[in-house]
């Protein structure tokens, strides 16, 4: 395994039948930005499913099926192709737990699944129109435009 800025990083795995839970130890001569980033990546846990609420009760949905998550009238909604659900987590809590490779915050009130984006209209000054699967149209706020452009290399 090689990290940016490191000539070489050695990875060692030791099998111990008495060890019931994996343990990672990093041996280094000093803390670096690369080590800090590695620790952050190793400690991140992302969700692969989410408990949401519908008129029938609690439903477990796969995060890959989420089209978008948005707030409206002080409630947080999760939209999939099958419907719109409520969730008790706040938007910032979901943003922290969702896989950052697949979900991006496009405004203070919305997170979208980048696999569900069908088109982005960057012709408007300062904003980006975002078309999602299911004929859903939304907009990225000015505050997030640079982040989105960087994500897609625009």
trRosetta pair geometry for C-beta under 8 A, 3 or more apart (Angstrom, degrees):
i j d omega theta_ij theta_ji phi_ij phi_ji
1 9 5.2 -52 89 83 85 114
1 11 5.0 75 9 -40 113 129
2 6 6.2 -165 -161 82 66 100
2 8 6.5 -53 -103 -120 93 44
2 9 6.0 160 -106 20 39 96
3 6 4.5 54 62 17 85 124
3 9 5.8 48 5 -23 95 144
3 34 4.6 122 131 -166 139 125
3 37 7.7 151 -158 76 134 119
3 38 6.6 -69 -88 -64 151 116
4 34 6.5 -165 69 -103 70 115
5 32 7.3 -163 119 156 135 139
5 33 7.5 48 51 66 166 101
5 34 5.3 -154 67 -51 121 134
6 9 5.1 30 136 -47 149 100
6 34 5.9 -176 -38 137 109 169
16 19 4.1 71 83 -5 107 112
19 22 7.5 75 144 -96 118 33
19 23 6.8 -105 -160 6 129 107
24 42 6.1 -99 70 -177 165 149
26 35 6.3 135 158 -152 148 106
26 38 7.1 128 -104 104 146 131
26 39 7.1 -87 -5 -75 155 94
28 31 7.2 107 97 -79 134 37
28 32 7.4 -118 172 4 147 97
28 35 5.7 -67 -16 -98 173 147
31 35 5.6 -129 -148 74 56 134
31 36 6.5 62 -179 -53 100 94
32 35 4.8 99 50 6 75 99
32 36 7.0 -135 95 -3 41 88
33 36 5.6 -55 -148 38 33 114
33 37 6.3 34 153 -19 66 106
34 37 5.7 -53 -147 37 31 111
34 38 6.3 34 152 -21 64 105
35 38 5.5 -51 -147 35 33 114
35 39 6.4 35 153 -20 64 103
36 39 5.8 -53 -150 35 30 112
36 40 6.4 33 151 -20 63 106
37 40 5.5 -53 -149 36 32 115
37 41 6.3 31 154 -18 66 105
38 41 5.8 -55 -147 37 30 109
38 42 6.2 25 157 -16 65 109
39 42 5.9 -59 -145 40 28 108
39 43 6.1 14 161 -9 65 114
40 43 6.2 -68 -144 43 23 101
40 44 6.5 36 156 -38 63 102
41 44 5.9 -45 -149 13 30 115
45 97 7.5 -19 96 -140 74 77
46 97 6.4 129 -139 171 49 54
46 98 6.4 34 -153 180 98 19
46 99 4.2 63 -169 -74 154 75
46 100 7.9 -125 -98 -4 130 66
47 50 5.9 66 148 -71 142 83
47 63 5.6 130 107 -58 91 140
47 97 4.9 39 -16 151 110 108
47 98 6.3 -42 42 -92 101 50
47 99 7.7 -126 52 -28 57 79
48 62 6.8 -26 157 -149 72 75
48 63 5.6 -121 -159 17 29 115
48 64 7.8 -1 -162 -21 74 92
49 60 5.4 20 168 179 125 99
49 61 6.6 167 -157 85 77 35
49 62 5.5 -48 -102 -105 80 45
49 63 6.3 -126 -84 -23 24 82
50 60 7.3 158 77 -153 34 58
50 61 5.6 -23 61 62 86 85
50 63 5.9 94 -18 -78 106 81
50 66 7.3 38 24 -61 140 129
50 78 6.8 -175 107 -118 143 167
50 87 6.8 -24 163 -115 120 136
50 94 7.9 30 -122 -127 140 106
51 58 5.5 -11 -170 -166 102 111
51 59 7.5 149 -155 75 53 38
51 60 5.7 -31 -96 -97 64 71
51 87 7.6 127 93 -129 58 90
52 58 7.3 142 75 -154 34 59
52 59 5.4 -29 69 66 85 89
52 60 7.8 144 20 -103 73 22
52 61 5.7 0 12 6 122 116
52 78 5.1 -103 -108 47 142 135
52 85 3.6 62 153 133 130 144
52 86 6.7 147 -171 70 85 34
52 87 5.1 -57 -116 -79 79 88
53 57 7.2 -79 -143 169 72 25
53 58 6.0 -39 -98 -97 66 55
53 59 7.3 149 -108 18 15 82
53 85 5.9 146 61 -176 42 94
53 86 4.8 -31 63 66 103 88
53 87 7.0 167 12 -84 85 37
53 88 7.5 68 -14 -36 124 88
54 57 6.9 -5 61 48 75 32
54 59 5.3 31 0 -11 115 127
54 83 6.7 51 -116 110 126 144
54 85 5.2 -62 -69 -113 81 94
54 86 8.0 159 -78 21 37 75
56 59 7.1 65 73 -57 106 107
59 85 6.4 -117 53 -111 121 147
61 65 5.6 -112 177 69 102 124
61 66 6.9 109 124 -64 127 83
61 78 7.1 174 53 129 148 138
61 80 5.9 -143 -158 -47 147 152
61 82 8.0 -163 -116 49 122 127
61 85 7.2 -179 -16 17 140 155
62 65 4.7 88 70 -1 88 106
62 66 8.0 -139 101 -20 54 78
63 66 5.5 -32 -161 2 49 118
63 98 6.4 171 -157 -130 135 89
63 99 7.1 120 126 9 146 103
63 102 7.6 106 135 95 109 141
63 103 7.9 -72 176 -46 113 127
63 113 8.0 162 161 -102 73 122
64 102 7.5 -63 -108 -177 67 159
64 113 7.6 116 -153 -153 36 143
64 115 7.2 -12 -157 58 78 153
65 80 4.7 24 140 -139 98 123
65 81 6.9 -96 -171 17 93 91
65 82 7.5 6 166 6 130 108
66 69 6.4 -4 -178 -47 130 93
66 78 5.9 -65 -127 -168 107 101
66 79 7.3 93 -161 71 67 49
66 80 5.9 -68 -103 -83 39 86
66 103 7.7 4 91 -94 129 117
66 113 5.2 145 94 -48 81 130
66 116 7.8 -110 107 -23 52 145
67 79 4.9 -54 58 104 107 93
67 80 6.0 153 -6 -115 90 31
67 81 6.8 113 -44 -50 121 63
67 112 7.2 -30 153 -147 56 79
67 113 5.9 -107 -144 29 21 116
67 116 4.6 175 -136 -173 68 165
67 132 5.4 105 -180 160 108 135
67 133 6.1 -127 -121 62 116 91
67 134 6.0 -40 -110 19 162 135
67 136 6.3 107 150 22 138 154
68 78 7.9 -177 96 -150 43 45
68 79 5.1 7 57 49 79 112
68 110 6.1 -10 -177 -165 117 101
68 111 6.7 160 -160 85 66 51
68 112 4.6 -26 -105 -107 92 71
68 113 6.7 -123 -70 5 47 79
68 116 7.2 -128 -44 85 75 145
68 132 6.2 -77 -37 -93 116 173
68 136 6.8 -151 2 135 133 155
68 138 6.9 120 -118 -14 165 158
69 76 6.7 10 178 -180 97 98
69 77 7.0 175 -154 89 53 50
69 78 5.2 -14 -106 -104 85 69
69 79 7.4 -167 -80 17 37 74
69 87 7.5 -31 -142 27 113 140
69 91 6.7 158 127 -124 111 82
69 94 5.7 -110 140 125 166 158
69 103 7.9 14 15 -151 117 129
69 110 7.0 155 84 -152 53 52
69 111 4.6 -1 56 57 101 100
69 112 7.9 -160 24 -76 65 33
70 76 7.5 174 94 -151 27 59
70 77 5.6 -16 64 60 74 96
70 79 7.3 8 15 -7 102 113
70 91 8.0 15 -141 -103 23 123
70 109 5.7 45 -161 144 80 84
70 110 4.3 -5 -104 -103 92 85
70 111 7.5 -163 -70 28 54 59
70 138 7.8 -146 -82 -121 141 146
71 74 7.2 8 -178 -115 107 16
71 75 6.8 163 -151 79 67 36
71 76 5.4 -35 -94 -97 78 64
71 77 7.3 156 -100 14 25 79
71 91 5.7 -73 -42 -48 116 129
71 109 4.5 -108 48 -151 96 89
71 110 7.5 -128 17 -62 70 57
72 75 6.3 -27 69 59 63 85
72 77 6.3 -6 24 -2 105 125
72 109 7.5 89 -62 178 58 128
75 86 5.7 -49 176 -132 118 113
76 86 6.8 105 77 -160 59 68
76 87 5.1 -60 100 63 109 88
76 88 7.7 155 50 -103 116 4
76 89 6.6 -78 76 79 159 59
76 90 6.5 178 -49 -131 145 29
76 91 5.8 -172 -115 -59 122 74
76 94 7.3 165 180 -15 146 138
77 84 5.4 -3 -175 -176 120 103
77 85 6.8 145 -158 75 66 39
77 86 6.0 -47 -101 -99 62 56
77 87 7.4 143 -120 11 15 86
78 84 7.2 157 78 -157 44 54
78 85 4.8 -21 61 64 95 94
78 86 7.5 147 15 -119 82 7
78 87 5.3 63 -22 -26 115 122
79 83 7.7 -124 -141 123 59 31
79 84 4.9 -18 -101 -104 79 80
79 85 7.8 178 -80 21 33 68
79 134 7.8 -154 151 81 116 160
79 136 7.2 123 124 -99 151 157
80 83 6.4 10 59 48 86 49
80 84 8.0 177 26 -82 61 36
80 85 7.5 17 7 1 101 108
81 133 7.1 -40 -81 121 105 115
81 134 5.8 -160 -110 -76 73 123
87 94 7.2 71 109 -74 149 131
89 93 4.4 -125 -176 87 105 127
89 94 5.2 123 112 -53 128 88
89 97 7.8 -54 -174 22 161 139
90 93 4.7 94 57 4 77 106
90 94 7.2 -148 94 -4 40 86
91 94 5.8 -57 -151 38 33 109
91 95 6.3 37 151 -24 66 106
91 105 8.0 97 160 -119 110 110
91 109 7.0 -127 -79 -141 166 36
91 110 8.0 -64 -140 -66 137 14
91 111 6.6 166 -162 -17 95 111
92 95 5.4 -48 -145 33 35 117
92 96 6.6 38 154 -21 63 102
93 96 5.9 -54 -154 33 31 112
93 97 6.5 13 155 -6 64 113
94 97 5.9 -69 -145 46 32 102
94 98 5.7 30 162 -25 72 111
94 111 6.5 -154 108 27 116 156
95 98 6.3 -50 -132 31 24 108
95 103 7.3 -151 -127 121 58 123
95 105 5.6 11 -120 -63 131 117
95 111 5.8 -164 -88 -86 87 142
98 102 7.2 -111 163 75 99 92
98 103 4.1 -9 135 36 135 153
98 111 6.9 131 38 158 159 148
99 102 4.7 40 89 26 108 104
99 103 6.3 113 69 9 59 97
100 103 6.6 -74 -112 60 31 76
100 104 7.7 75 -160 -84 64 63
102 113 5.9 -8 157 -151 92 78
102 114 5.9 -147 -163 35 42 93
102 115 6.0 -17 -150 -15 97 106
103 111 5.4 25 177 168 109 113
103 112 7.0 173 -148 87 66 32
103 113 5.8 -38 -95 -99 75 54
103 114 7.0 -157 -90 -10 20 85
104 111 6.9 172 86 -155 28 72
104 112 6.2 -20 61 60 79 78
104 114 5.6 60 0 -58 112 107
104 147 7.4 171 -169 129 112 109
104 148 6.4 114 149 -103 144 81
104 151 6.0 7 -107 -109 148 174
105 110 7.3 134 -157 93 59 50
105 111 5.1 -41 -96 -99 60 81
105 144 6.2 -131 112 -120 80 141
105 147 7.7 1 70 106 84 150
106 110 5.3 -35 60 95 94 102
106 111 7.1 148 9 -115 78 27
106 112 5.6 18 -12 4 127 110
106 128 7.6 -105 -157 71 113 112
106 130 6.2 -47 -149 -15 163 157
106 138 7.0 100 94 120 145 119
106 139 7.7 178 143 119 120 33
106 140 4.0 -95 -172 -108 99 84
106 141 7.0 128 144 12 63 71
106 144 5.3 167 -158 107 35 152
106 148 6.4 46 -116 -75 83 133
107 110 4.7 37 48 36 99 95
107 139 7.2 59 -54 97 136 68
107 140 6.2 -167 -51 -147 86 42
107 141 4.0 102 -117 -11 90 108
107 143 7.5 101 -130 54 55 104
107 144 6.0 -118 -74 10 41 139
108 141 6.7 6 -4 10 79 158
108 143 7.5 44 -44 55 89 145
110 138 6.2 -157 170 176 168 146
112 116 6.6 -126 177 67 93 109
112 117 6.5 80 138 -65 133 96
112 130 6.4 -139 -27 149 171 150
112 132 6.3 -135 -149 -88 125 129
112 138 7.1 179 -71 64 130 142
113 116 4.3 66 80 6 101 112
113 117 7.8 -161 95 -25 56 75
113 132 8.0 90 54 -141 82 120
114 117 5.5 -29 -156 2 49 118
114 151 7.5 -129 -103 149 147 134
116 132 4.9 24 135 -158 102 97
116 133 4.7 -99 -160 16 84 105
116 134 7.9 -11 -171 10 116 101
117 120 6.5 6 179 -52 126 96
117 130 6.1 -67 -126 -165 104 98
117 131 7.2 97 -162 75 63 55
117 132 6.0 -52 -100 -101 45 67
118 131 4.9 -64 65 109 96 100
118 132 6.4 128 5 -144 91 15
118 133 5.9 123 -43 -66 113 60
119 130 7.8 159 88 -158 56 38
119 131 4.0 15 55 44 94 123
120 128 5.5 -9 -172 180 104 112
120 129 6.8 153 -162 79 49 57
120 130 5.6 -9 -110 -105 80 64
120 131 7.3 -145 -71 21 36 77
120 148 7.8 -179 -143 155 150 127
120 152 7.5 179 23 14 159 175
120 154 8.0 -95 97 -70 142 155
121 124 6.3 57 124 -4 102 99
121 128 6.7 153 72 -167 55 57
121 129 3.6 2 49 53 113 112
121 130 7.9 -130 23 -56 76 29
121 131 7.5 74 -18 -20 96 99
122 128 5.5 -14 -98 -116 69 90
122 149 7.7 91 -122 -96 136 102
122 154 6.5 -174 -79 176 162 148
124 127 5.0 -28 106 65 124 88
124 128 7.3 179 55 -93 104 24
124 129 6.2 93 5 -25 131 98
126 142 4.8 -21 176 -103 96 108
126 145 6.8 -134 -177 -38 42 161
127 139 5.4 -1 175 -174 126 113
127 140 6.2 162 -166 72 70 67
127 141 7.0 -39 -119 -132 94 24
127 142 6.2 -64 -78 -67 70 69
127 145 6.7 -128 -121 -79 27 123
128 139 6.9 151 78 -159 49 62
128 140 4.1 9 55 38 100 119
128 145 5.7 148 -17 -120 106 87
128 148 6.0 -121 28 94 160 150
128 149 7.8 -174 -64 -58 142 85
129 137 6.7 -15 -174 -165 99 97
129 138 7.9 152 -161 85 55 34
129 139 5.7 -36 -107 -102 53 78
130 137 7.4 147 81 -158 52 48
130 138 5.1 -25 67 72 102 82
130 139 6.6 166 15 -99 87 22
130 140 5.9 87 -30 -32 120 91
131 135 7.8 -34 -163 -139 96 36
131 136 7.3 139 -163 79 49 54
131 137 5.7 -19 -104 -102 69 72
132 136 4.0 -23 62 69 107 107
132 137 7.6 -163 20 -73 78 26
132 138 6.8 20 -9 12 116 106
133 136 7.2 13 73 22 35 102
140 144 5.1 -115 -176 86 101 109
140 145 5.8 131 118 -83 120 64
140 148 5.4 -41 -145 -18 165 159
141 144 5.4 75 61 18 77 99
141 145 7.5 -113 102 -35 38 83
142 145 5.6 -31 -150 -9 38 120
144 147 5.1 -59 -163 44 64 117
144 148 5.8 63 142 -24 87 105
145 148 5.9 -62 -149 39 29 109
145 149 6.2 28 157 -18 67 108
146 149 5.8 -55 -145 38 30 111
146 150 6.3 30 156 -18 64 107
147 150 5.9 -57 -150 37 27 111
147 151 6.4 33 151 -25 62 106
148 151 5.5 -50 -148 30 33 117
148 152 6.6 5 161 4 65 108
148 154 7.7 -2 120 29 74 128
149 152 6.5 -73 -148 51 27 92
149 153 7.9 -100 164 76 57 6
149 154 4.1 -96 -148 66 78 102
150 153 7.4 30 -168 -75 29 36
150 154 7.9 -74 -40 40 21 73
